[in-house]
Amino acid sequence: MSILVGEKRDLNIRAKHLRNEGIIPGVLYGKSLDESISLQFPQKEVLAFLKFNSKGSIVELQVGEERHAALLKEITYTPVTRNIEHLSFQTLVKGEKVSNTAAIVLINREEVKEGVIQQTLSEISYRALPSELIERIEIDVKDMKPGDSILVSDLDIAKNEAIEIRNPLDSLIVSVLEPKVSVDEEIGEPEESEGDNQEQA
């Protein structure tokens, strides 16, 4: 579990001003808190944190003397520049289910020599206890061939009775399509007609 150090934010200071000063605003909320806590983090620390973490990651937030086990629920970016604008965290409580997403990562794509890999689902939405949370799902596609496909129901997470999957189980995650054949390859080289042969003779 990664640790991210922040501090309570002064709401009298505008978020835009904080970002201009290299500080990212955030919030921590959850049933275990009397009220949500407005936070702020050094941008440098956030960028380092996000190199190894993403939406759905479990994190320990250190705010002064307090420590909170939390889930990174949302990362907000500016529309054009894609700079980090805001972070949202939800507290984790033992024995209490929480909604989360797990990123789907395809591995060994380069091993697929036949066909074209098409990924149609990038994350799985689910609900589970903190002890059952999953941050990412790796799918090894090296043995897949044209015509093969993997559905949500094929994943181990879908067979875990402790996890409630929110996606339809028949949702397609990845498939391998037949390689496209160019028009020239389908038609082939034009054959010489009998008349052409006679003219050449």
GROMACS elastic network, one bead per residue, 0.5 to 0.9 nm:
[ bonds ]
;  ai    aj funct       b0    kb
    1    57     6  0.84789   500
    1    58     6  0.61718   500
    1    59     6  0.54662   500
    1    60     6  0.66465   500
    2    49     6  0.76764   500
    2    52     6  0.85625   500
    2    53     6  0.79956   500
    2    57     6  0.87174   500
    2    58     6  0.73142   500
    2    59     6  0.50683   500
    2    60     6  0.61242   500
    2    61     6  0.85948   500
    3    49     6  0.82171   500
    3    59     6  0.58207   500
    3    61     6  0.59094   500
    3    62     6  0.70574   500
    4    41     6  0.83061   500
    4    45     6  0.75085   500
    4    46     6  0.77038   500
    4    49     6  0.70616   500
    4    59     6  0.70454   500
    4    60     6  0.63064   500
    4    61     6  0.51168   500
    4    62     6  0.62283   500
    4    63     6  0.87755   500
    5    41     6  0.70115   500
    5    42     6  0.86322   500
    5    45     6  0.79555   500
    5    60     6  0.84581   500
    5    61     6  0.59477   500
    5    63     6  0.62290   500
    5    64     6  0.83060   500
    6     9     6  0.89740   500
    6    39     6  0.65368   500
    6    40     6  0.56819   500
    6    42     6  0.74745   500
    6    61     6  0.71757   500
    6    62     6  0.61843   500
    6    63     6  0.52595   500
    6    64     6  0.76339   500
    7    38     6  0.85920   500
    7    39     6  0.55921   500
    7    40     6  0.55977   500
    7    41     6  0.67575   500
    7    62     6  0.79042   500
    7    63     6  0.50167   500
    7    64     6  0.63385   500
    8    37     6  0.70880   500
    8    38     6  0.58900   500
    8    40     6  0.62275   500
    8    63     6  0.69257   500
    8    64     6  0.81845   500
    9    12     6  0.87010   500
    9    13     6  0.81944   500
    9    25     6  0.74724   500
    9    26     6  0.84101   500
    9    37     6  0.82546   500
    9    38     6  0.53964   500
    9    40     6  0.54122   500
    9    41     6  0.89744   500
   10    13     6  0.58506   500
   10    14     6  0.86881   500
   10    38     6  0.79451   500
   10    39     6  0.83432   500
   10    40     6  0.87850   500
   11    14     6  0.68769   500
   11    15     6  0.82611   500
   11    38     6  0.76928   500
   13    16     6  0.85387   500
   13    17     6  0.69049   500
   13    18     6  0.71825   500
   14    17     6  0.53396   500
   14    18     6  0.65442   500
   14    19     6  0.89497   500
   15    18     6  0.50474   500
   15    19     6  0.62938   500
   15    20     6  0.86699   500
   15    23     6  0.86730   500
   15    24     6  0.79632   500
   15    25     6  0.64415   500
   15    85     6  0.87045   500
   15    86     6  0.89648   500
   16    19     6  0.51986   500
   16    20     6  0.62577   500
   16    21     6  0.87260   500
   16    85     6  0.88360   500
   17    20     6  0.50980   500
   17    21     6  0.63822   500
   17    22     6  0.89199   500
   17    23     6  0.86026   500
   18    21     6  0.50714   500
   18    22     6  0.64770   500
   18    23     6  0.50382   500
   18    24     6  0.66835   500
   18    25     6  0.72523   500
   18    40     6  0.83822   500
   19    22     6  0.50268   500
   19    24     6  0.56407   500
   19    25     6  0.75806   500
   19    43     6  0.80969   500
   19    84     6  0.88591   500
   19    85     6  0.74949   500
   20    23     6  0.72648   500
   21    24     6  0.89074   500
   21    43     6  0.89638   500
   22    41     6  0.87413   500
   22    42     6  0.62903   500
   22    43     6  0.52766   500
   22    44     6  0.77107   500
   23    40     6  0.64129   500
   23    41     6  0.55717   500
   23    43     6  0.50622   500
   23    44     6  0.83912   500
   24    39     6  0.84826   500
   24    40     6  0.55119   500
   24    41     6  0.51345   500
   24    42     6  0.61831   500
   24    43     6  0.55963   500
   24    46     6  0.76898   500
   24    84     6  0.72754   500
   24    85     6  0.64531   500
   24    86     6  0.61100   500
   24    87     6  0.75913   500
   25    38     6  0.75483   500
   25    39     6  0.57955   500
   25    41     6  0.63849   500
   25    42     6  0.89207   500
   25    85     6  0.72336   500
   25    86     6  0.53147   500
   25    87     6  0.66565   500
   26    37     6  0.85423   500
   26    38     6  0.60266   500
   26    40     6  0.55796   500
   26    41     6  0.75335   500
   26    85     6  0.86614   500
   26    86     6  0.52506   500
   26    88     6  0.55901   500
   26    89     6  0.77497   500
   27    36     6  0.68119   500
   27    37     6  0.56399   500
   27    39     6  0.53268   500
   27    40     6  0.80404   500
   27    86     6  0.81643   500
   27    87     6  0.65122   500
   27    88     6  0.50532   500
   27    89     6  0.61216   500
   27    90     6  0.84423   500
   28    33     6  0.88379   500
   28    35     6  0.89772   500
   28    36     6  0.56028   500
   28    37     6  0.51301   500
   28    38     6  0.65579   500
   28    39     6  0.72369   500
   28    70     6  0.81253   500
   28    87     6  0.87152   500
   28    88     6  0.61753   500
   28    90     6  0.56679   500
   28    91     6  0.69223   500
   29    32     6  0.82109   500
   29    33     6  0.67156   500
   29    34     6  0.89951   500
   29    35     6  0.69988   500
   29    37     6  0.64938   500
   29    38     6  0.88397   500
   29    88     6  0.80098   500
   29    89     6  0.64095   500
   29    90     6  0.50495   500
   29    91     6  0.61858   500
   30    33     6  0.56528   500
   30    34     6  0.84257   500
   30    35     6  0.79375   500
   30    36     6  0.70626   500
   30    89     6  0.84691   500
   30    90     6  0.53767   500
   30    91     6  0.50729   500
   30    92     6  0.76738   500
   30    93     6  0.87604   500
   31    34     6  0.74640   500
   31    35     6  0.84673   500
   31    90     6  0.88528   500
   31    91     6  0.76060   500
   31    92     6  0.89320   500
   31    93     6  0.83488   500
   32    35     6  0.87409   500
   32    91     6  0.70178   500
   32    92     6  0.81600   500
   32    93     6  0.70502   500
   33    36     6  0.65647   500
   33    37     6  0.83867   500
   33    91     6  0.80992   500
   39    63     6  0.82914   500
   39    87     6  0.89255   500
   40    87     6  0.89532   500
   41    44     6  0.84480   500
   41    45     6  0.70113   500
   41    46     6  0.67114   500
   42    45     6  0.53503   500
   42    46     6  0.64185   500
   42    47     6  0.88567   500
   43    46     6  0.50179   500
   43    47     6  0.61755   500
   43    48     6  0.86275   500
   43    84     6  0.84510   500
   44    47     6  0.52944   500
   44    48     6  0.63368   500
   44    49     6  0.86224   500
   45    48     6  0.51767   500
   45    49     6  0.60590   500
   45    50     6  0.86678   500
   46    50     6  0.61257   500
   46    51     6  0.87515   500
   46    84     6  0.88261   500
   47    50     6  0.52039   500
   47    51     6  0.64985   500
   47    84     6  0.87376   500
   48    51     6  0.54163   500
   48    52     6  0.76171   500
   49    52     6  0.60190   500
   49    53     6  0.61234   500
   49    54     6  0.85978   500
   50    54     6  0.58519   500
   51    54     6  0.79700   500
   53    56     6  0.82304   500
   53    57     6  0.57758   500
   53    58     6  0.83129   500
   53    59     6  0.86346   500
   53    72     6  0.87104   500
   53   135     6  0.88130   500
   54    57     6  0.55936   500
   54    72     6  0.72330   500
   54    73     6  0.89898   500
   54    74     6  0.87620   500
   54    75     6  0.81071   500
   54   103     6  0.88510   500
   54   135     6  0.83479   500
   55    58     6  0.89822   500
   55    71     6  0.81927   500
   55    72     6  0.54032   500
   55    73     6  0.57360   500
   55    74     6  0.58337   500
   55    75     6  0.66461   500
   55   100     6  0.86970   500
   55   101     6  0.75144   500
   55   102     6  0.82372   500
   55   103     6  0.83893   500
   55   135     6  0.82691   500
   56    71     6  0.61355   500
   56    72     6  0.52848   500
   56    73     6  0.58149   500
   56    74     6  0.79517   500
   56   100     6  0.58439   500
   56   101     6  0.54946   500
   56   102     6  0.62970   500
   56   103     6  0.80766   500
   56   133     6  0.87351   500
   56   134     6  0.80386   500
   56   135     6  0.56847   500
   56   136     6  0.84141   500
   57    70     6  0.85352   500
   57    71     6  0.58451   500
   57    72     6  0.54541   500
   57    73     6  0.80202   500
   57   100     6  0.89712   500
   57   101     6  0.89253   500
   57   102     6  0.85464   500
   57   133     6  0.88733   500
   57   134     6  0.81588   500
   57   135     6  0.54864   500
   57   136     6  0.86930   500
   58    69     6  0.73469   500
   58    70     6  0.58941   500
   58    72     6  0.64328   500
   58    92     6  0.88591   500
   58   130     6  0.88876   500
   58   133     6  0.82169   500
   58   134     6  0.88837   500
   58   135     6  0.76182   500
   59    68     6  0.82302   500
   59    69     6  0.60218   500
   59    70     6  0.53634   500
   59    71     6  0.60706   500
   59    72     6  0.70544   500
   59    89     6  0.88994   500
   60    67     6  0.65658   500
   60    68     6  0.55532   500
   60    70     6  0.60296   500
   60    71     6  0.85307   500
   61    66     6  0.80836   500
   61    67     6  0.55388   500
   61    68     6  0.50516   500
   61    69     6  0.64030   500
   61    70     6  0.68596   500
   62    65     6  0.71008   500
   62    66     6  0.58156   500
   62    68     6  0.65688   500
   63    66     6  0.51719   500
   63    67     6  0.62644   500
   63    68     6  0.80829   500
   64    67     6  0.79952   500
   68    91     6  0.66693   500
   68    92     6  0.79097   500
   69    90     6  0.85379   500
   69    91     6  0.59504   500
   69    92     6  0.55910   500
   69    93     6  0.80051   500
   70    73     6  0.88486   500
   70    89     6  0.60224   500
   70    90     6  0.52807   500
   70    92     6  0.50918   500
   70    93     6  0.86730   500
   71    88     6  0.84897   500
   71    89     6  0.53965   500
   71    90     6  0.51371   500
   71    91     6  0.63530   500
   71    92     6  0.67522   500
   71   100     6  0.81998   500
   72    75     6  0.77724   500
   72    87     6  0.74915   500
   72    88     6  0.61662   500
   72    90     6  0.66878   500
   73    87     6  0.78603   500
   73    88     6  0.55333   500
   73    89     6  0.53095   500
   73    90     6  0.64569   500
   73   100     6  0.74233   500
   73   101     6  0.86672   500
   74    86     6  0.81021   500
   74    87     6  0.59276   500
   74    88     6  0.50580   500
   74    89     6  0.71318   500
   75    84     6  0.71409   500
   75    85     6  0.75861   500
   75    86     6  0.60281   500
   75    88     6  0.66023   500
   76    82     6  0.87422   500
   76    83     6  0.84992   500
   76    84     6  0.60836   500
   76    85     6  0.52924   500
   76    86     6  0.50530   500
   76    87     6  0.64331   500
   76    88     6  0.83880   500
   77    80     6  0.86082   500
   77    81     6  0.80665   500
   77    82     6  0.50283   500
   77    83     6  0.52999   500
   77    86     6  0.71011   500
   78    81     6  0.59253   500
   78    83     6  0.53444   500
   78    84     6  0.65321   500
   78    85     6  0.59882   500
   79    82     6  0.58070   500
   79    83     6  0.82124   500
   80    83     6  0.82420   500
   82    85     6  0.84174   500
   84    87     6  0.80540   500
   90    98     6  0.88880   500
   92    96     6  0.75836   500
   92    97     6  0.85331   500
   92    98     6  0.76128   500
   92   129     6  0.87582   500
   92   130     6  0.64356   500
   93    96     6  0.54880   500
   93    97     6  0.80454   500
   93    98     6  0.87499   500
   93   129     6  0.84722   500
   93   130     6  0.71745   500
   94    97     6  0.83129   500
   94   129     6  0.73131   500
   94   130     6  0.64453   500
   94   131     6  0.78877   500
   95   129     6  0.61318   500
   95   130     6  0.73826   500
   95   131     6  0.85286   500
   96   128     6  0.81314   500
   96   129     6  0.57476   500
   96   130     6  0.72912   500
   97   127     6  0.63303   500
   97   130     6  0.67025   500
   98   126     6  0.84758   500
   98   127     6  0.54547   500
   98   128     6  0.56151   500
   98   129     6  0.62167   500
   98   130     6  0.71263   500
   98   133     6  0.86839   500
   99   125     6  0.74565   500
   99   126     6  0.58135   500
   99   128     6  0.66505   500
   99   129     6  0.88729   500
  100   124     6  0.83980   500
  100   125     6  0.59579   500
  100   126     6  0.55752   500
  100   127     6  0.60408   500
  100   128     6  0.78532   500
  100   133     6  0.76867   500
  100   134     6  0.83995   500
  100   135     6  0.85185   500
  101   123     6  0.63103   500
  101   124     6  0.53878   500
  101   126     6  0.60892   500
  101   127     6  0.84197   500
  101   133     6  0.89873   500
  101   134     6  0.79760   500
  101   135     6  0.71832   500
  101   136     6  0.83011   500
  102   122     6  0.86699   500
  102   123     6  0.53964   500
  102   124     6  0.51670   500
  102   125     6  0.66208   500
  102   126     6  0.79763   500
  102   133     6  0.85942   500
  102   134     6  0.60507   500
  102   137     6  0.63919   500
  103   122     6  0.60629   500
  103   124     6  0.65233   500
  103   134     6  0.89590   500
  103   135     6  0.66126   500
  103   137     6  0.60395   500
  103   138     6  0.84211   500
  104   121     6  0.75435   500
  104   122     6  0.51428   500
  104   123     6  0.50492   500
  104   124     6  0.71209   500
  104   136     6  0.59155   500
  104   138     6  0.60319   500
  104   139     6  0.73215   500
  104   173     6  0.85665   500
  105   122     6  0.75732   500
  105   123     6  0.86038   500
  105   136     6  0.70451   500
  105   137     6  0.60140   500
  105   139     6  0.62151   500
  105   140     6  0.86773   500
  106   109     6  0.66492   500
  106   119     6  0.85362   500
  106   137     6  0.84610   500
  106   138     6  0.58395   500
  106   140     6  0.60587   500
  106   141     6  0.66489   500
  106   174     6  0.87798   500
  107   110     6  0.82929   500
  107   138     6  0.66603   500
  107   139     6  0.60207   500
  107   141     6  0.63106   500
  107   142     6  0.76509   500
  108   111     6  0.53550   500
  108   112     6  0.74544   500
  108   139     6  0.87403   500
  108   140     6  0.60661   500
  108   141     6  0.60097   500
  108   142     6  0.53126   500
  109   112     6  0.57005   500
  109   113     6  0.89023   500
  109   117     6  0.76954   500
  109   140     6  0.78723   500
  109   141     6  0.60971   500
  109   142     6  0.62378   500
  110   113     6  0.73512   500
  110   142     6  0.76171   500
  111   141     6  0.78398   500
  111   142     6  0.50000   500
  111   143     6  0.78996   500
  112   115     6  0.73955   500
  112   116     6  0.81174   500
  112   117     6  0.79840   500
  112   141     6  0.71861   500
  112   142     6  0.53407   500
  112   143     6  0.70676   500
  112   144     6  0.68241   500
  112   145     6  0.73771   500
  112   176     6  0.89561   500
  113   116     6  0.85195   500
  113   142     6  0.87327   500
  113   145     6  0.84200   500
  114   144     6  0.86455   500
  114   145     6  0.62945   500
  114   146     6  0.66513   500
  114   176     6  0.83670   500
  114   177     6  0.87716   500
  114   178     6  0.77062   500
  114   179     6  0.72776   500
  115   145     6  0.66979   500
  115   146     6  0.52440   500
  115   147     6  0.86453   500
  115   176     6  0.57767   500
  115   177     6  0.52612   500
  115   180     6  0.83470   500
  116   145     6  0.89449   500
  116   146     6  0.75573   500
  116   175     6  0.81998   500
  116   176     6  0.52835   500
  116   178     6  0.64667   500
  116   179     6  0.59677   500
  116   180     6  0.86742   500
  117   141     6  0.87121   500
  117   144     6  0.88883   500
  117   146     6  0.86383   500
  117   174     6  0.70435   500
  117   175     6  0.59158   500
  117   177     6  0.64022   500
  118   173     6  0.84810   500
  118   174     6  0.55907   500
  118   175     6  0.53818   500
  118   176     6  0.60827   500
  118   177     6  0.71290   500
  119   122     6  0.72719   500
  119   172     6  0.83116   500
  119   173     6  0.58374   500
  119   175     6  0.66047   500
  119   176     6  0.87719   500
  120   171     6  0.88690   500
  120   172     6  0.64920   500
  120   173     6  0.52448   500
  120   174     6  0.58754   500
  120   175     6  0.82045   500
  121   124     6  0.78461   500
  121   171     6  0.80373   500
  121   172     6  0.68730   500
  121   174     6  0.71425   500
  122   173     6  0.74849   500
  123   136     6  0.82638   500
  123   137     6  0.83563   500
  123   173     6  0.88867   500
  124   136     6  0.88470   500
  124   137     6  0.84746   500
  124   152     6  0.81803   500
  124   165     6  0.75605   500
  124   166     6  0.75837   500
  124   167     6  0.66229   500
  125   164     6  0.87500   500
  125   165     6  0.62684   500
  125   166     6  0.52528   500
  125   167     6  0.61276   500
  126   133     6  0.89804   500
  126   163     6  0.67454   500
  126   164     6  0.54225   500
  126   166     6  0.50584   500
  126   167     6  0.75848   500
  127   133     6  0.82978   500
  127   162     6  0.88813   500
  127   163     6  0.59889   500
  127   164     6  0.50382   500
  127   165     6  0.65788   500
  127   166     6  0.74535   500
  128   131     6  0.79579   500
  128   132     6  0.59068   500
  128   133     6  0.62549   500
  128   162     6  0.66018   500
  128   163     6  0.50099   500
  128   164     6  0.63727   500
  128   165     6  0.88777   500
  129   132     6  0.53686   500
  129   133     6  0.65980   500
  129   162     6  0.78381   500
  129   163     6  0.78998   500
  130   133     6  0.53583   500
  131   134     6  0.89417   500
  132   162     6  0.72944   500
  132   163     6  0.71948   500
  133   163     6  0.84717   500
  134   137     6  0.75355   500
  134   157     6  0.86332   500
  137   155     6  0.86538   500
  137   157     6  0.85051   500
  139   155     6  0.86485   500
  140   143     6  0.77617   500
  140   144     6  0.86657   500
  141   144     6  0.53692   500
  141   145     6  0.88292   500
  141   174     6  0.88266   500
  142   145     6  0.85484   500
  144   147     6  0.83875   500
  144   148     6  0.59096   500
  144   149     6  0.78091   500
  144   175     6  0.81834   500
  144   176     6  0.68942   500
  145   148     6  0.55677   500
  145   149     6  0.87189   500
  145   175     6  0.86494   500
  145   176     6  0.60655   500
  145   177     6  0.81841   500
  145   178     6  0.86550   500
  146   149     6  0.86082   500
  146   175     6  0.78023   500
  146   177     6  0.51226   500
  146   178     6  0.51949   500
  146   179     6  0.80780   500
  147   175     6  0.70458   500
  147   176     6  0.57472   500
  147   177     6  0.60982   500
  147   178     6  0.70890   500
  148   174     6  0.85638   500
  148   175     6  0.57130   500
  148   176     6  0.56831   500
  148   177     6  0.80472   500
  149   172     6  0.73217   500
  149   173     6  0.75745   500
  149   174     6  0.56826   500
  149   176     6  0.64931   500
  150   153     6  0.81541   500
  150   154     6  0.62676   500
  150   155     6  0.81856   500
  150   171     6  0.87918   500
  150   172     6  0.62564   500
  150   173     6  0.57074   500
  150   174     6  0.54716   500
  150   175     6  0.63945   500
  151   154     6  0.53598   500
  151   155     6  0.73668   500
  151   169     6  0.69334   500
  151   170     6  0.57731   500
  151   171     6  0.55568   500
  151   173     6  0.53642   500
  151   174     6  0.73137   500
  151   175     6  0.89350   500
  152   155     6  0.56624   500
  152   157     6  0.86389   500
  152   158     6  0.67507   500
  152   165     6  0.89516   500
  152   167     6  0.75554   500
  152   168     6  0.73736   500
  152   170     6  0.60925   500
  152   171     6  0.56451   500
  152   172     6  0.65394   500
  152   173     6  0.64566   500
  153   156     6  0.80981   500
  153   157     6  0.85051   500
  153   158     6  0.55767   500
  153   159     6  0.74561   500
  153   168     6  0.84272   500
  153   170     6  0.62939   500
  153   171     6  0.79375   500
  154   157     6  0.86340   500
  154   158     6  0.71015   500
  154   159     6  0.81051   500
  154   169     6  0.84101   500
  155   158     6  0.53844   500
  155   159     6  0.69665   500
  156   159     6  0.51868   500
  156   160     6  0.65487   500
  157   160     6  0.52348   500
  157   161     6  0.85300   500
  157   163     6  0.69743   500
  157   164     6  0.89138   500
  157   165     6  0.79912   500
  158   161     6  0.77629   500
  158   163     6  0.73256   500
  158   164     6  0.78457   500
  158   165     6  0.64123   500
  158   169     6  0.76747   500
  159   162     6  0.88359   500
  159   163     6  0.82333   500
  160   163     6  0.56072   500
  160   164     6  0.82332   500
  161   164     6  0.72591   500
  165   168     6  0.77790   500
  165   169     6  0.78846   500
  166   169     6  0.84789   500
  167   170     6  0.84147   500
  167   171     6  0.70347   500
  168   171     6  0.54646   500
  169   172     6  0.85288   500
  172   175     6  0.76284   500
  176   179     6  0.89193   500
  177   180     6  0.85310   500
  178   181     6  0.88602   500
  181   184     6  0.82919   500
  181   185     6  0.63538   500
  181   186     6  0.66813   500
  182   185     6  0.52658   500
  182   186     6  0.64011   500
  182   187     6  0.88057   500
  183   186     6  0.51075   500
  183   187     6  0.61824   500
  183   188     6  0.83535   500
  184   187     6  0.52023   500
  184   188     6  0.56712   500
  184   189     6  0.76669   500
  185   188     6  0.51237   500
  185   189     6  0.81965   500
  187   190     6  0.78421   500
  188   191     6  0.87953   500
  192   195     6  0.81984   500
  192   196     6  0.62921   500
  192   197     6  0.70805   500
  193   196     6  0.52508   500
  193   197     6  0.66101   500
  193   198     6  0.89289   500
  194   197     6  0.51846   500
  194   198     6  0.63973   500
  194   199     6  0.88296   500
  195   198     6  0.51156   500
  195   199     6  0.62913   500
  195   200     6  0.86938   500
  196   199     6  0.51717   500
  196   200     6  0.62825   500
  196   201     6  0.86632   500
  197   200     6  0.51634   500
  197   201     6  0.62319   500
